[in-house]
Amino acid sequence: MNVHPLDVPAAGAATRGAGMVDLQFDLLGERMPAEHGYPLYRAISAHLHWLAEAPQAGIHAVRAAAIGGGMLGLSRRVKLVLRVPRDRMPEALALEGRELDLGGDALRVGAVRERAIEPWNTLYARLVIAGPEDETAFATALGALLADIGQDCGIVLGRRASLRTPEGTRGGYAVMLHGVDPGNSIALQELGIGEHRLYGCGILVPYRNVGSVRD
């Protein structure tokens, strides 16, 4: 079986983890593009030049309310969250106080605090880009790959979505994993699933929403 398209580590890797940490920054400004995966990475990497080379590093998609015109409105509660190796944390803290150029409205990175990666038996990624785009083929491949790394858990696919990258548009799905082994939960979050974690994809977080994953 060819497992490369899903970018999942070899069997046994999910029990080791990479010593990751989430850094939560205040994000100051009025608005930003709703489709911000690649532009946000480009703006951040202008300050953190090493980011693309850091294993399993990711930039969480910014969660904010849509205000129309393809934009998100930023309130004081909106955060910018980076998942980085713990040994890179001192360098990542240098992002505090920097300006981000997303090609429009000015954004400034504010105060930062560490946010723990918690063990949880239900995990969610807002968009997973991983090999086949057909829903049935995607679910089958993802299930086989999770089994290969010792993750015997349930999979629920959410809405289909797309991501614009410099190489073209890629399609994928929201993914919820339930019944995750608590002993492997943190390591699985640290590893992530699929491609383009620096564009906000494949980053697993605890899922606490009782609503539908397709919402």
N, C-alpha and C positions, 0 to 999 in steps of 0.2 A: 504493500500500500504506500502510495506517495503522500507524505504528510507535510511536505514543504510549504504549500500554499497557506496553511493555517498558522505557520510560524509558532508552533507549540514545541517546547523543549523536549528532549529525549526522556524516556521512561525513568521515573525516579527523581527527576529534577524538581517536581512540584513539592517535594518534601524538604527542599533545601532553602529556597528563597534567595534573595539577593541583598537583604539588609536595606530595604527601601523605607522612605519616609515621605509623608505628604506635607508640603509647606503651603499654608493658606495665607495669601496676601490680600489685603484690602485692594480694591480696584476702583480708582477715582476717575470720574468722567461722567458724561451725560449719556452716551450711547456708543454702540459698536455693532459691526455687521452680525447678522444672525448666522451666516455661513462664515465662520471665523477660524476654522481649523488650521489651514495653512497660513493665512495672514498673521494669526496670533503666534504660531511657531516662529515664523520669520522675524517678527518683531522682538520676541524674547531671545532668540538665538543671536541677535545683533549684540546682546549684552552677555549672554552665556554661550560663548563660542563652542564650548565642549559638549553641549547638550546632545547633539546628534550621535556622539560617540559613547554616551553613557548607557550601559546595559539596562534594558527594561524601563528607561526613563519615559515619562509621559506628561502631557499637559491636559488636565481635565477640561472638557468643554465647559464654557462659562454658562451658568444657569441664570437666566434673567428673562423678564417678560418681553414679549414681542410688542413693538409699538408701531408696526407698519413700515412699508417701504424697505423691507428686508433688513430691518434694524432691531436691536434689543435696547431697551432702556435700562440704565444702570442706577440702582439705588445703593444706599449705604450698606445694605446686606449682601450685595453681590461680591463674590470672592473669585480670585484667580488662584488655582490650586495646581502645584507642580508635584509630580511623584518622581523623586530622584534617589539615587543610591545614597545611603547615609554618609559615606565618606566624602560625598560631594556637597553635603549640606552647607558647610561654611562658604563655599563658592557661590551656591545658589542664593544665599542670603544677600549677596551683593545686588540682587535685582530690586531690593527695597529702595524706593525713592527714584527709580528710573522712569523715563517716559517711553511709551510704546507707540510706534507709528504703524497704524493699520491702514494708512492711506486715506485718512479722513479726520474725524474728531480726535483730539489729543486725549490720551489716557495716561495716567500716572499710577505706578505701583506703590501702594501704601504699606502700612505696618504688616508684619508677618508673625505667624505663630505655627508651631508644629502641631499637626493633627495625626493622632495615632491611627494606624491601620488595624482595624478590629477584626477578631475572628467572628465569623457569621456563617450560618448554614444556608443562607439564601443570598446570592450575589447577582449584581446587575451591571451590564455594560450598555450604554445608550446606543452605541453603534459598533458592530463588529464587522470589519472588512476581512474576508477570509475565503479565498478560493471561489467556489461555485456561487453564483448569484441566484440560481433556482432554489426556491425555499426548501423543497424536499431534499435535494442534493446537499444543500448547505447543512441542514439538520443532521443528515446521516454522517457527513464527513466530520462535523464537530463532535458528534457523539463518539465516533470511533477514535478520534484523537484524544478526547478526554479519557477514554478507557485506556489508551496507550500509556498515559502518564499516571494511571492509577486513580482516576477521578470517576467514581461510580455515582453519578448524580443525574438528576432530571434536568431537562432542557426545555425552556419555553421560548419560542421566537416571537418577538414583538413586531412592530411596524417595520416595513422596508424603508430605507432611506439611502441617500447618496452623499458622497464626499467629493468635493472638487480638489484635485491635486495638480501639480505642474505637469504630471504625466497624463492627465485626463480624469474623467469622472468615474468613480468606483462605487459599486452598490453593495449593500449589506443589510443587516438586521439588528434591531435591539435584541439582546439576549439576557434571559434570566436563568441562572443555575440554582436549583434547589436540592436540598438534601446533601449539601457539600460536607465532607468529612471535616469536623472542627479542627482536627489536627493538621489538616492541609490548607485550611481556609486562608490564612495569612500568606503562606507561600504562593498560593494560586493568585491572590490579588497582586502580590509583588511581581509575578511573572507576566500577568496579563494574557490576553488571547488575541491572535490575529495581527494584522498590520496597522501601521500608521498611528501608534500610540502618541507620538508627538503632535499629531493633528487631532487628538481627542478621542481616538477610537480604541476599543478593546481594553479599556481601563475598568476593572471590576471594583465595585464598591458594595457595601452591605445594602440589601434591598429591604426597606421597611414599609413600602407603600402597599396598602391592602387593595388598591385598585388594579385594573388590568394593565399588564405590561405593554399592551397595544395602544394605550392612551397616549 
